[in-house]
Amino acid sequence: MYDRHGQALDLLERALHLMDEEGRPLVAARIAAAIDDLLRDPKVREQHPN
């Protein structure tokens, strides 16, 4: 069973894939970039170590 972070990442991956299939790759790219920024933010990483 996945932890909450794993479940959230799986759901985000599916959502990004669906947006891309529906012809909204720019929206998917912006969301992916925002997630990447959050994962790189040291404050977020301290609060949610993985």
BELKA-V254611 format. One record per residue. N is the residue number from 1. RES is the residue in three letters. SS is DSSP state (h for helix, s for strand, l for the rest). PSI is psi in radians with two decimals (999 if undefined). Layout:
n->N res->RES ss->SS psi->PSI
n->N res->RES ss->SS psi->PSI
This chain:
n->1 res->MET ss->l psi->2.37
n->2 res->TYR ss->l psi->2.68
n->3 res->ASP ss->l psi->3.10
n->4 res->ARG ss->h psi->-0.66
n->5 res->HIS ss->h psi->-0.73
n->6 res->GLY ss->h psi->-0.73
n->7 res->GLN ss->h psi->-0.76
n->8 res->ALA ss->h psi->-0.74
n->9 res->LEU ss->h psi->-0.68
n->10 res->ASP ss->h psi->-0.77
n->11 res->LEU ss->h psi->-0.72
n->12 res->LEU ss->h psi->-0.70
n->13 res->GLU ss->h psi->-0.76
n->14 res->ARG ss->h psi->-0.73
n->15 res->ALA ss->h psi->-0.75
n->16 res->LEU ss->h psi->-0.70
n->17 res->HIS ss->h psi->-0.76
n->18 res->LEU ss->h psi->-0.72
n->19 res->MET ss->h psi->-0.70
n->20 res->ASP ss->h psi->-0.74
n->21 res->GLU ss->h psi->-0.58
n->22 res->GLU ss->l psi->0.09
n->23 res->GLY ss->l psi->0.42
n->24 res->ARG ss->l psi->0.97
n->25 res->PRO ss->h psi->-0.48
n->26 res->LEU ss->h psi->-0.67
n->27 res->VAL ss->h psi->-0.80
n->28 res->ALA ss->h psi->-0.71
n->29 res->ALA ss->h psi->-0.69
n->30 res->ARG ss->h psi->-0.71
n->31 res->ILE ss->h psi->-0.77
n->32 res->ALA ss->h psi->-0.70
n->33 res->ALA ss->h psi->-0.70
n->34 res->ALA ss->h psi->-0.73
n->35 res->ILE ss->h psi->-0.76
n->36 res->ASP ss->h psi->-0.76
n->37 res->ASP ss->h psi->-0.75
n->38 res->LEU ss->h psi->-0.73
n->39 res->LEU ss->h psi->-0.45
n->40 res->ARG ss->h psi->-0.28
n->41 res->ASP ss->l psi->2.09
n->42 res->PRO ss->h psi->-0.59
n->43 res->LYS ss->h psi->-0.73
n->44 res->VAL ss->h psi->-0.73
n->45 res->ARG ss->h psi->-0.61
n->46 res->GLU ss->h psi->-0.69
n->47 res->GLN ss->h psi->-0.55
n->48 res->HIS ss->l psi->1.21
n->49 res->PRO ss->l psi->2.54
n->50 res->ASN ss->l psi->999
